[in-house]
Amino acid sequence: MSTPCQISGCKNDAPAAISEHRLCLLHFTLSLEASCAAMRRETALGNAPHERQREIMAFITANGESLARVATSGLVLTDDLKARILSTFLTLMNLRENLDRANMRSSFGRVSHPR
């Protein structure tokens, strides 16, 4: 049984690997991109509390795994969707890298670093 995309006017179904999100692959990737952009802004200054950083890490992991399941499920994908998937993976990786950089900046003043 297929799950229709919850976005008004979209006629596509959600792939089984992401059916709990009730979004087709295009809208799932667009949603991830928007969420990553918001989290990148939130963490840019390195002021996010540790618990929020853990939530962001869990978001990256869970959604990266979901995206990988869809990409490797055997679903027939257009070249445009393949490119969108790869771009979304890169966005998730960049968010992780930005979070790591923000952590390094915020901890630099607190810890003595040997030279």
Residue pairs with C-beta under 8 A, 6 or more apart in sequence:
2 13
2 14
3 13
3 14
3 19
3 22
4 10
4 11
4 12
4 13
4 14
4 22
5 11
5 12
5 13
5 14
5 22
5 23
5 24
5 27
6 22
6 23
7 23
7 24
7 27
10 24
10 27
12 24
12 25
12 26
12 27
13 24
14 21
14 22
14 23
14 24
14 25
14 28
15 24
15 25
15 70
15 73
15 75
16 73
17 66
17 69
17 70
17 73
18 25
18 28
18 66
18 67
18 69
18 70
21 28
21 31
21 66
23 31
25 70
25 75
25 77
25 81
25 84
25 85
26 81
26 84
28 66
28 67
28 70
29 67
29 84
29 85
29 87
29 88
32 63
32 67
32 88
32 91
32 92
33 87
33 88
33 91
35 59
36 91
36 92
36 94
36 95
39 56
39 59
39 95
40 94
40 95
40 98
42 48
42 52
43 52
43 53
43 56
43 98
43 99
43 102
44 98
44 102
45 102
46 102
46 103
46 105
46 106
47 106
48 56
48 99
48 102
53 99
53 103
56 95
56 99
57 96
57 99
60 92
60 95
60 96
63 92
64 89
64 92
67 85
67 88
67 89
67 92
70 85
71 77
71 82
71 85
77 85
